[in-house]
Structures are given as C-alpha cells and as structure tokens.
Amino acid sequence: MPTIEARLARRLVLLTEDEALSARLEQALPASWAASRVRQIGEVGEFQDVLVHRFVLLDLEASGGLEAVEQIRGEMMLNIPIFCFGGDAVARDAARLARADRFFGRQEVAALLPALCEQFGW
C-alpha cells in the first residue's frame, strides 16, 4: 500500500531501451524529480506502484511500448498521463488508439521535460 510520502514524491516512469536518450532525459530532470527507468511497465509493479508516478514517458521505438499503453489504460484502467516520443506514424496512430495522451519527437522530448515536470509538480 503506497504511503502519503510515496504519493507526494515527484517521479515519473521512463520506459525506453535507449541508454543515451535516457541519460539526456535524466539530466534534464529537475533536482526534486526522479525517474523510474524500465523496459516494461510490469517492472514498475502493480496498479498502485504505477499510480504513485506523476506521468509516463514512453519510447514508441522500445519493444513493448504499445503494450505498455494498453496495459496502463486497459488492464490497470489508470488515467495517468502517457507522453510518447519517437516512433513512426503507424506507431503513433496505434498508441493514439490505445489512448496515449501526447506525442513528441525524440529530439524535442529532453527540452520539453522540465516544462512537463513543472506542470505536474503540484
């Protein structure tokens, strides 16, 4: 069962297999934030473990990226924001149908991350 402290912690799920991009994203994180870097959403844990994160950054080029959106929205039935990056038009359309929220280019996501953290910094 998540504690109040766990729920108030500023953290996000980063689902990617790209080591270089992951390092850039972690450098772009504000000091008060942490990233739970995983290759599959199941590595985060159960429903309540995903729920204590403010949002999900999901690499559409990672294996299992689309399945993660389907798990979060379908199986877990969570409405946590899912921001996707990378992927081609077909992958983005599939993620959109699976109910992902927003889509960014691989090159722009690191620059946008501080603004996302500010928005979800409540």
N, CA, C and O atoms as a GROMACS GRO file, in nm:
protein
  488
    1MET      N    1   0.084  -0.119   0.000
    1MET     CA    2   0.000   0.000   0.000
    1MET      C    3   0.089   0.125   0.000
    1MET      O    4   0.173   0.140   0.088
    2PRO      N    5   0.071   0.213  -0.097
    2PRO     CA    6   0.154   0.334  -0.103
    2PRO      C    7   0.130   0.426   0.016
    2PRO      O    8   0.019   0.439   0.066
    3THR      N    9   0.237   0.488   0.060
    3THR     CA   10   0.228   0.584   0.170
    3THR      C   11   0.200   0.723   0.113
    3THR      O   12   0.208   0.745  -0.008
    4ILE      N   13   0.166   0.815   0.201
    4ILE     CA   14   0.144   0.954   0.159
    4ILE      C   15   0.273   1.010   0.103
    4ILE      O   16   0.271   1.082   0.003
    5GLU      N   17   0.386   0.979   0.165
    5GLU     CA   18   0.516   1.027   0.117
    5GLU      C   19   0.544   0.976  -0.023
    5GLU      O   20   0.596   1.050  -0.107
    6ALA      N   21   0.511   0.849  -0.050
    6ALA     CA   22   0.533   0.792  -0.183
    6ALA      C   23   0.446   0.864  -0.286
    6ALA      O   24   0.490   0.888  -0.399
    7ARG      N   25   0.326   0.897  -0.249
    7ARG     CA   26   0.236   0.965  -0.343
    7ARG      C   27   0.280   1.108  -0.370
    7ARG      O   28   0.260   1.159  -0.480
    8LEU      N   29   0.339   1.172  -0.272
    8LEU     CA   30   0.384   1.310  -0.288
    8LEU      C   31   0.519   1.322  -0.358
    8LEU      O   32   0.556   1.430  -0.404
    9ALA      N   33   0.592   1.213  -0.367
    9ALA     CA   34   0.723   1.215  -0.434
    9ALA      C   35   0.705   1.251  -0.580
    9ALA      O   36   0.611   1.204  -0.645
   10ARG      N   37   0.793   1.331  -0.631
   10ARG     CA   38   0.786   1.373  -0.771
   10ARG      C   39   0.869   1.276  -0.854
   10ARG      O   40   0.992   1.284  -0.858
   11ARG      N   41   0.799   1.187  -0.920
   11ARG     CA   42   0.869   1.091  -1.004
   11ARG      C   43   0.784   1.053  -1.124
   11ARG      O   44   0.662   1.070  -1.125
   12LEU      N   45   0.852   1.002  -1.223
   12LEU     CA   46   0.787   0.962  -1.347
   12LEU      C   47   0.839   0.825  -1.387
   12LEU      O   48   0.944   0.780  -1.340
   13VAL      N   49   0.764   0.759  -1.474
   13VAL     CA   50   0.809   0.633  -1.532
   13VAL      C   51   0.871   0.667  -1.667
   13VAL      O   52   0.810   0.736  -1.748
   14LEU      N   53   0.992   0.619  -1.690
   14LEU     CA   54   1.059   0.634  -1.818
   14LEU      C   55   1.076   0.497  -1.879
   14LEU      O   56   1.156   0.416  -1.831
   15LEU      N   57   1.002   0.471  -1.983
   15LEU     CA   58   1.007   0.341  -2.050
   15LEU      C   59   1.083   0.357  -2.181
   15LEU      O   60   1.030   0.409  -2.279
   16THR      N   61   1.209   0.312  -2.182
   16THR     CA   62   1.292   0.320  -2.301
   16THR      C   63   1.405   0.218  -2.291
   16THR      O   64   1.442   0.173  -2.183
   17GLU      N   65   1.458   0.183  -2.408
   17GLU     CA   66   1.575   0.096  -2.416
   17GLU      C   67   1.697   0.175  -2.462
   17GLU      O   68   1.807   0.121  -2.468
   18ASP      N   69   1.678   0.302  -2.493
   18ASP     CA   70   1.783   0.389  -2.547
   18ASP      C   71   1.863   0.449  -2.431
   18ASP      O   72   1.816   0.540  -2.362
   19GLU      N   73   1.984   0.398  -2.410
   19GLU     CA   74   2.068   0.442  -2.299
   19GLU      C   75   2.108   0.589  -2.310
   19GLU      O   76   2.104   0.662  -2.212
   20ALA      N   77   2.146   0.632  -2.430
   20ALA     CA   78   2.190   0.770  -2.450
   20ALA      C   79   2.075   0.869  -2.424
   20ALA      O   80   2.094   0.970  -2.358
   21LEU      N   81   1.959   0.839  -2.476
   21LEU     CA   82   1.844   0.926  -2.456
   21LEU      C   83   1.802   0.925  -2.309
   21LEU      O   84   1.766   1.029  -2.254
   22SER      N   85   1.807   0.811  -2.248
   22SER     CA   86   1.774   0.801  -2.106
   22SER      C   87   1.865   0.891  -2.022
   22SER      O   88   1.818   0.959  -1.931
   23ALA      N   89   1.994   0.890  -2.053
   23ALA     CA   90   2.089   0.976  -1.980
   23ALA      C   91   2.056   1.123  -2.001
   23ALA      O   92   2.061   1.202  -1.906
   24ARG      N   93   2.022   1.162  -2.125
   24ARG     CA   94   1.986   1.302  -2.152
   24ARG      C   95   1.859   1.341  -2.077
   24ARG      O   96   1.850   1.452  -2.023
   25LEU      N   97   1.761   1.251  -2.072
   25LEU     CA   98   1.637   1.282  -2.002
   25LEU      C   99   1.659   1.294  -1.852
   25LEU      O  100   1.604   1.382  -1.788
   26GLU      N  101   1.740   1.206  -1.797
   26GLU     CA  102   1.767   1.214  -1.653
   26GLU      C  103   1.844   1.339  -1.618
   26GLU      O  104   1.827   1.393  -1.508
   27GLN      N  105   1.930   1.388  -1.708
   27GLN     CA  106   1.999   1.514  -1.685
   27GLN      C  107   1.904   1.632  -1.693
   27GLN      O  108   1.924   1.734  -1.626
   28ALA      N  109   1.800   1.620  -1.774
   28ALA     CA  110   1.703   1.728  -1.790
   28ALA      C  111   1.602   1.736  -1.676
   28ALA      O  112   1.529   1.834  -1.663
   29LEU      N  113   1.597   1.632  -1.593
   29LEU     CA  114   1.502   1.631  -1.481
   29LEU      C  115   1.538   1.736  -1.377
   29LEU      O  116   1.656   1.752  -1.344
   30PRO      N  117   1.441   1.809  -1.326
   30PRO     CA  118   1.469   1.899  -1.214
   30PRO      C  119   1.519   1.820  -1.093
   30PRO      O  120   1.492   1.701  -1.081
   31ALA      N  121   1.592   1.886  -1.006
   31ALA     CA  122   1.656   1.820  -0.892
   31ALA      C  123   1.557   1.747  -0.800
   31ALA      O  124   1.593   1.646  -0.740
   32SER      N  125   1.436   1.797  -0.789
   32SER     CA  126   1.339   1.736  -0.697
   32SER      C  127   1.264   1.618  -0.759
   32SER      O  128   1.173   1.563  -0.696
   33TRP      N  129   1.301   1.578  -0.880
   33TRP     CA  130   1.233   1.470  -0.951
   33TRP      C  131   1.322   1.348  -0.964
   33TRP      O  132   1.445   1.359  -0.962
   34ALA      N  133   1.259   1.232  -0.978
   34ALA     CA  134   1.330   1.107  -1.002
   34ALA      C  135   1.257   1.030  -1.112
   34ALA      O  136   1.136   1.045  -1.130
   35ALA      N  137   1.332   0.950  -1.185
   35ALA     CA  138   1.274   0.868  -1.292
   35ALA      C  139   1.287   0.721  -1.256
   35ALA      O  140   1.394   0.676  -1.214
   36SER      N  141   1.179   0.647  -1.272
   36SER     CA  142   1.182   0.501  -1.259
   36SER      C  143   1.201   0.449  -1.400
   36SER      O  144   1.105   0.438  -1.476
   37ARG      N  145   1.324   0.415  -1.434
   37ARG     CA  146   1.354   0.370  -1.571
   37ARG      C  147   1.330   0.221  -1.583
   37ARG      O  148   1.384   0.141  -1.507
   38VAL      N  149   1.246   0.185  -1.680
   38VAL     CA  150   1.209   0.044  -1.700
   38VAL      C  151   1.208   0.013  -1.849
   38VAL      O  152   1.208   0.102  -1.934
   39ARG      N  153   1.206  -0.116  -1.880
   39ARG     CA  154   1.195  -0.162  -2.019
   39ARG      C  155   1.055  -0.215  -2.047
   39ARG      O  156   1.014  -0.225  -2.162
   40GLN      N  157   0.981  -0.250  -1.940
   40GLN     CA  158   0.842  -0.294  -1.949
   40GLN      C  159   0.768  -0.236  -1.830
   40GLN      O  160   0.825  -0.221  -1.722
   41ILE      N  161   0.641  -0.205  -1.849
   41ILE     CA  162   0.564  -0.140  -1.742
   41ILE      C  163   0.550  -0.231  -1.620
   41ILE      O  164   0.536  -0.182  -1.508
   42GLY      N  165   0.553  -0.362  -1.640
   42GLY     CA  166   0.543  -0.454  -1.528
   42GLY      C  167   0.659  -0.443  -1.431
   42GLY      O  168   0.646  -0.485  -1.315
   43GLU      N  169   0.772  -0.388  -1.474
   43GLU     CA  170   0.887  -0.368  -1.385
   43GLU      C  171   0.859  -0.262  -1.279
   43GLU      O  172   0.924  -0.261  -1.174
   44VAL      N  173   0.765  -0.173  -1.305
   44VAL     CA  174   0.729  -0.072  -1.207
   44VAL      C  175   0.656  -0.137  -1.090
   44VAL      O  176   0.675  -0.099  -0.975
   45GLY      N  177   0.574  -0.235  -1.122
   45GLY     CA  178   0.499  -0.307  -1.020
   45GLY      C  179   0.352  -0.316  -1.056
   45GLY      O  180   0.315  -0.318  -1.173
   46GLU      N  181   0.271  -0.323  -0.955
   46GLU     CA  182   0.127  -0.336  -0.970
   46GLU      C  183   0.062  -0.199  -0.993
   46GLU      O  184   0.130  -0.097  -1.002
   47PHE      N  185  -0.069  -0.200  -1.002
   47PHE     CA  186  -0.153  -0.082  -1.020
   47PHE      C  187  -0.109   0.033  -0.929
   47PHE      O  188  -0.084   0.143  -0.976
   48GLN      N  189  -0.100   0.007  -0.799
   48GLN     CA  190  -0.070   0.112  -0.702
   48GLN      C  191   0.072   0.167  -0.717
   48GLN      O  192   0.098   0.282  -0.681
   49ASP      N  193   0.163   0.085  -0.769
   49ASP     CA  194   0.300   0.130  -0.789
   49ASP      C  195   0.310   0.224  -0.909
   49ASP      O  196   0.388   0.320  -0.906
   50VAL      N  197   0.234   0.199  -1.012
   50VAL     CA  198   0.231   0.288  -1.128
   50VAL      C  199   0.159   0.418  -1.089
   50VAL      O  200   0.199   0.526  -1.132
   51LEU      N  201   0.057   0.406  -1.011
   51LEU     CA  202  -0.027   0.520  -0.973
   51LEU      C  203   0.050   0.627  -0.894
   51LEU      O  204   0.012   0.744  -0.899
   52VAL      N  205   0.155   0.592  -0.823
   52VAL     CA  206   0.229   0.692  -0.745
   52VAL      C  207   0.324   0.775  -0.830
   52VAL      O  208   0.392   0.863  -0.778
   53HIS      N  209   0.329   0.748  -0.959
   53HIS     CA  210   0.409   0.829  -1.051
   53HIS      C  211   0.320   0.938  -1.110
   53HIS      O  212   0.200   0.919  -1.128
   54ARG      N  213   0.380   1.052  -1.140
   54ARG     CA  214   0.303   1.165  -1.192
   54ARG      C  215   0.265   1.146  -1.339
   54ARG      O  216   0.156   1.185  -1.380
   55PHE      N  217   0.355   1.086  -1.418
   55PHE     CA  218   0.326   1.060  -1.559
   55PHE      C  219   0.424   0.956  -1.612
   55PHE      O  220   0.520   0.918  -1.546
   56VAL      N  221   0.396   0.911  -1.735
   56VAL     CA  222   0.478   0.811  -1.803
   56VAL      C  223   0.536   0.873  -1.929
   56VAL      O  224   0.463   0.930  -2.010
   57LEU      N  225   0.668   0.860  -1.947
   57LEU     CA  226   0.735   0.895  -2.071
   57LEU      C  227   0.766   0.765  -2.141
   57LEU      O  228   0.839   0.682  -2.088
   58LEU      N  229   0.711   0.747  -2.259
   58LEU     CA  230   0.716   0.617  -2.325
   58LEU      C  231   0.779   0.627  -2.464
   58LEU      O  232   0.734   0.705  -2.548
   59ASP      N  233   0.882   0.548  -2.485
   59ASP     CA  234   0.952   0.543  -2.613
   59ASP      C  235   0.876   0.447  -2.705
   59ASP      O  236   0.871   0.327  -2.679
   60LEU      N  237   0.818   0.499  -2.812
   60LEU     CA  238   0.742   0.415  -2.904
   60LEU      C  239   0.831   0.323  -2.987
   60LEU      O  240   0.782   0.231  -3.053
   61GLU      N  241   0.962   0.346  -2.983
   61GLU     CA  242   1.056   0.260  -3.054
   61GLU      C  243   1.106   0.146  -2.966
   61GLU      O  244   1.177   0.057  -3.014
   62ALA      N  245   1.070   0.148  -2.838
   62ALA     CA  246   1.109   0.040  -2.747
   62ALA      C  247   1.017  -0.080  -2.768
   62ALA      O  248   0.898  -0.064  -2.795
   63SER      N  249   1.073  -0.198  -2.755
   63SER     CA  250   0.987  -0.316  -2.765
   63SER      C  251   0.892  -0.315  -2.646
   63SER      O  252   0.935  -0.295  -2.532
   64GLY      N  253   0.767  -0.335  -2.671
   64GLY     CA  254   0.668  -0.334  -2.564
   64GLY      C  255   0.610  -0.198  -2.533
   64GLY      O  256   0.533  -0.184  -2.438
   65GLY      N  257   0.645  -0.096  -2.611
   65GLY     CA  258   0.593   0.038  -2.586
   65GLY      C  259   0.442   0.046  -2.600
   65GLY      O  260   0.373   0.094  -2.510
   66LEU      N  261   0.391  -0.002  -2.710
   66LEU     CA  262   0.246  -0.001  -2.733
   66LEU      C  263   0.175  -0.088  -2.630
   66LEU      O  264   0.068  -0.052  -2.582
   67GLU      N  265   0.233  -0.202  -2.598
   67GLU     CA  266   0.173  -0.291  -2.498
   67GLU      C  267   0.164  -0.223  -2.362
   67GLU      O  268   0.070  -0.249  -2.286
   68ALA      N  269   0.260  -0.136  -2.331
   68ALA     CA  270   0.256  -0.062  -2.204
   68ALA      C  271   0.136   0.031  -2.198
   68ALA      O  272   0.069   0.040  -2.094
   69VAL      N  273   0.108   0.099  -2.309
   69VAL     CA  274  -0.011   0.187  -2.314
   69VAL      C  275  -0.136   0.103  -2.292
   69VAL      O  276  -0.225   0.141  -2.215
   70GLU      N  277  -0.143  -0.011  -2.360
   70GLU     CA  278  -0.260  -0.098  -2.346
   70GLU      C  279  -0.274  -0.152  -2.204
   70GLU      O  280  -0.385  -0.164  -2.153
   71GLN      N  281  -0.163  -0.184  -2.140
   71GLN     CA  282  -0.169  -0.233  -2.001
   71GLN      C  283  -0.217  -0.125  -1.906
   71GLN      O  284  -0.303  -0.148  -1.822
   72ILE      N  285  -0.160  -0.005  -1.921
   72ILE     CA  286  -0.196   0.105  -1.830
   72ILE      C  287  -0.343   0.143  -1.846
   72ILE      O  288  -0.415   0.157  -1.748
   73ARG      N  289  -0.386   0.159  -1.970
   73ARG     CA  290  -0.524   0.203  -1.994
   73ARG      C  291  -0.626   0.090  -1.983
   73ARG      O  292  -0.734   0.109  -1.927
   74GLY      N  293  -0.592  -0.028  -2.035
   74GLY     CA  294  -0.688  -0.138  -2.039
   74GLY      C  295  -0.688  -0.225  -1.916
   74GLY      O  296  -0.790  -0.237  -1.848
   75GLU      N  297  -0.574  -0.286  -1.886
   75GLU     CA  298  -0.568  -0.379  -1.773
   75GLU      C  299  -0.573  -0.307  -1.638
   75GLU      O  300  -0.649  -0.346  -1.549
   76MET      N  301  -0.490  -0.203  -1.623
   76MET     CA  302  -0.485  -0.132  -1.495
   76MET      C  303  -0.595  -0.028  -1.482
   76MET      O  304  -0.631   0.012  -1.372
   77MET      N  305  -0.648   0.015  -1.596
   77MET     CA  306  -0.752   0.117  -1.601
   77MET      C  307  -0.711   0.247  -1.531
   77MET      O  308  -0.790   0.307  -1.458
   78LEU      N  309  -0.587   0.288  -1.555
   78LEU     CA  310  -0.534   0.411  -1.496
   78LEU      C  311  -0.544   0.526  -1.595
   78LEU      O  312  -0.532   0.506  -1.716
   79ASN      N  313  -0.564   0.644  -1.543
   79ASN     CA  314  -0.570   0.763  -1.626
   79ASN      C  315  -0.446   0.850  -1.606
   79ASN      O  316  -0.452   0.972  -1.621
   80ILE      N  317  -0.333   0.788  -1.573
   80ILE     CA  318  -0.207   0.860  -1.559
   80ILE      C  319  -0.167   0.913  -1.696
   80ILE      O  320  -0.182   0.841  -1.795
   81PRO      N  321  -0.117   1.036  -1.706
   81PRO     CA  322  -0.077   1.089  -1.837
   81PRO      C  323   0.034   1.004  -1.900
   81PRO      O  324   0.130   0.968  -1.832
   82ILE      N  325   0.020   0.974  -2.028
   82ILE     CA  326   0.120   0.898  -2.103
   82ILE      C  327   0.168   0.985  -2.217
   82ILE      O  328   0.092   1.014  -2.310
   83PHE      N  329   0.295   1.026  -2.211
   83PHE     CA  330   0.356   1.108  -2.313
   83PHE      C  331   0.453   1.021  -2.392
   83PHE      O  332   0.549   0.968  -2.337
   84CYS      N  333   0.427   1.007  -2.520
   84CYS     CA  334   0.507   0.920  -2.607
   84CYS      C  335   0.607   1.004  -2.687
   84CYS      O  336   0.582   1.121  -2.718
   85PHE      N  337   0.719   0.942  -2.719
   85PHE     CA  338   0.815   1.007  -2.806
   85PHE      C  339   0.871   0.903  -2.903
   85PHE      O  340   0.871   0.783  -2.876
   86GLY      N  341   0.918   0.954  -3.018
   86GLY     CA  342   0.971   0.866  -3.120
   86GLY      C  343   0.861   0.791  -3.193
   86GLY      O  344   0.743   0.824  -3.182
   87GLY      N  345   0.902   0.690  -3.266
   87GLY     CA  346   0.806   0.610  -3.340
   87GLY      C  347   0.765   0.674  -3.471
   87GLY      O  348   0.778   0.795  -3.490
   88ASP      N  349   0.717   0.592  -3.561
   88ASP     CA  350   0.669   0.642  -3.689
   88ASP      C  351   0.520   0.670  -3.681
   88ASP      O  352   0.458   0.655  -3.575
   89ALA      N  353   0.462   0.712  -3.791
   89ALA     CA  354   0.320   0.748  -3.795
   89ALA      C  355   0.231   0.630  -3.757
   89ALA      O  356   0.130   0.649  -3.689
   90VAL      N  357   0.267   0.511  -3.799
   90VAL     CA  358   0.187   0.392  -3.767
   90VAL      C  359   0.190   0.365  -3.617
   90VAL      O  360   0.086   0.336  -3.557
   91ALA      N  361   0.308   0.374  -3.555
   91ALA     CA  362   0.320   0.351  -3.411
   91ALA      C  363   0.243   0.457  -3.332
   91ALA      O  364   0.177   0.426  -3.233
   92ARG      N  365   0.251   0.582  -3.376
   92ARG     CA  366   0.178   0.690  -3.308
   92ARG      C  367   0.027   0.670  -3.320
   92ARG      O  368  -0.046   0.690  -3.223
   93ASP      N  369  -0.019   0.630  -3.438
   93ASP     CA  370  -0.162   0.605  -3.455
   93ASP      C  371  -0.210   0.492  -3.365
   93ASP      O  372  -0.317   0.500  -3.305
   94ALA      N  373  -0.130   0.386  -3.356
   94ALA     CA  374  -0.167   0.273  -3.269
   94ALA      C  375  -0.170   0.316  -3.124
   94ALA      O  376  -0.260   0.277  -3.049
   95ALA      N  377  -0.072   0.396  -3.081
   95ALA     CA  378  -0.070   0.445  -2.942
   95ALA      C  379  -0.187   0.539  -2.917
   95ALA      O  380  -0.245   0.539  -2.808
   96ARG      N  381  -0.220   0.619  -3.016
   96ARG     CA  382  -0.335   0.710  -3.004
   96ARG      C  383  -0.464   0.631  -2.984
   96ARG      O  384  -0.548   0.667  -2.901
   97LEU      N  385  -0.480   0.524  -3.061
   97LEU     CA  386  -0.598   0.438  -3.046
   97LEU      C  387  -0.600   0.367  -2.910
   97LEU      O  388  -0.707   0.338  -2.856
   98ALA      N  389  -0.482   0.340  -2.856
   98ALA     CA  390  -0.473   0.278  -2.723
   98ALA      C  391  -0.490   0.381  -2.612
   98ALA      O  392  -0.486   0.346  -2.494
   99ARG      N  393  -0.509   0.507  -2.648
   99ARG     CA  394  -0.538   0.618  -2.557
   99ARG      C  395  -0.416   0.680  -2.489
   99ARG      O  396  -0.424   0.721  -2.373
  100ALA      N  397  -0.303   0.687  -2.561
  100ALA     CA  398  -0.190   0.766  -2.513
  100ALA      C  399  -0.227   0.913  -2.528
  100ALA      O  400  -0.312   0.948  -2.610
  101ASP      N  401  -0.165   1.000  -2.449
  101ASP     CA  402  -0.208   1.138  -2.443
  101ASP      C  403  -0.142   1.233  -2.544
  101ASP      O  404  -0.212   1.301  -2.619
  102ARG      N  405  -0.010   1.238  -2.545
  102ARG     CA  406   0.059   1.334  -2.631
  102ARG      C  407   0.178   1.266  -2.696
  102ARG      O  408   0.224   1.161  -2.650
  103PHE      N  409   0.228   1.326  -2.804
  103PHE     CA  410   0.336   1.268  -2.882
  103PHE      C  411   0.440   1.375  -2.913
  103PHE      O  412   0.408   1.487  -2.952
  104PHE      N  413   0.566   1.337  -2.895
  104PHE     CA  414   0.677   1.428  -2.918
  104PHE      C  415   0.783   1.358  -3.001
  104PHE      O  416   0.790   1.235  -3.005
  105GLY      N  417   0.867   1.438  -3.067
  105GLY     CA  418   0.980   1.383  -3.140
  105GLY      C  419   1.091   1.344  -3.042
  105GLY      O  420   1.097   1.398  -2.931
  106ARG      N  421   1.176   1.254  -3.082
  106ARG     CA  422   1.287   1.210  -2.997
  106ARG      C  423   1.379   1.327  -2.963
  106ARG      O  424   1.433   1.334  -2.853
  107GLN      N  425   1.397   1.418  -3.058
  107GLN     CA  426   1.490   1.528  -3.038
  107GLN      C  427   1.434   1.637  -2.946
  107GLN      O  428   1.511   1.714  -2.889
  108GLU      N  429   1.304   1.645  -2.932
  108GLU     CA  430   1.244   1.754  -2.855
  108GLU      C  431   1.206   1.714  -2.712
  108GLU      O  432   1.181   1.802  -2.630
  109VAL      N  433   1.201   1.586  -2.681
  109VAL     CA  434   1.147   1.544  -2.553
  109VAL      C  435   1.233   1.590  -2.435
  109VAL      O  436   1.178   1.626  -2.331
  110ALA      N  437   1.365   1.591  -2.448
  110ALA     CA  438   1.451   1.635  -2.337
  110ALA      C  439   1.429   1.783  -2.307
  110ALA      O  440   1.430   1.823  -2.191
  111ALA      N  441   1.410   1.864  -2.411
  111ALA     CA  442   1.386   2.006  -2.390
  111ALA      C  443   1.250   2.033  -2.327
  111ALA      O  444   1.234   2.130  -2.254
  112LEU      N  445   1.152   1.946  -2.354
  112LEU     CA  446   1.017   1.964  -2.300
  112LEU      C  447   1.000   1.908  -2.160
  112LEU      O  448   0.905   1.943  -2.090
  113LEU      N  449   1.091   1.821  -2.118
  113LEU     CA  450   1.075   1.754  -1.989
  113LEU      C  451   1.066   1.850  -1.870
  113LEU      O  452   0.980   1.829  -1.784
  114PRO      N  453   1.148   1.953  -1.859
  114PRO     CA  454   1.132   2.045  -1.745
  114PRO      C  455   0.993   2.110  -1.739
  114PRO      O  456   0.938   2.128  -1.630
  115ALA      N  457   0.936   2.143  -1.853
  115ALA     CA  458   0.802   2.203  -1.855
  115ALA      C  459   0.697   2.102  -1.810
  115ALA      O  460   0.604   2.137  -1.739
  116LEU      N  461   0.712   1.977  -1.851
  116LEU     CA  462   0.619   1.873  -1.805
  116LEU      C  463   0.629   1.855  -1.654
  116LEU      O  464   0.527   1.843  -1.585
  117CYS      N  465   0.750   1.855  -1.604
  117CYS     CA  466   0.768   1.840  -1.458
  117CYS      C  467   0.708   1.958  -1.383
  117CYS      O  468   0.650   1.941  -1.276
  118GLU      N  469   0.722   2.077  -1.439
  118GLU     CA  470   0.662   2.196  -1.377
  118GLU      C  471   0.510   2.183  -1.374
  118GLU      O  472   0.446   2.214  -1.274
  119GLN      N  473   0.454   2.138  -1.484
  119GLN     CA  474   0.309   2.122  -1.493
  119GLN      C  475   0.256   2.021  -1.393
  119GLN      O  476   0.147   2.040  -1.338
  120PHE      N  477   0.330   1.914  -1.368
  120PHE     CA  478   0.285   1.808  -1.278
  120PHE      C  479   0.354   1.815  -1.142
  120PHE      O  480   0.358   1.716  -1.070
  121GLY      N  481   0.407   1.929  -1.108
  121GLY     CA  482   0.480   1.944  -0.983
  121GLY      C  483   0.397   1.969  -0.860
  121GLY      O  484   0.452   1.988  -0.751
  122TRP      N  485   0.269   1.970  -0.874
  122TRP     CA  486   0.180   2.000  -0.762
  122TRP      C  487   0.233   1.940  -0.637
  122TRP      O  488   0.172   1.954  -0.531
   0.00000   0.00000   0.00000
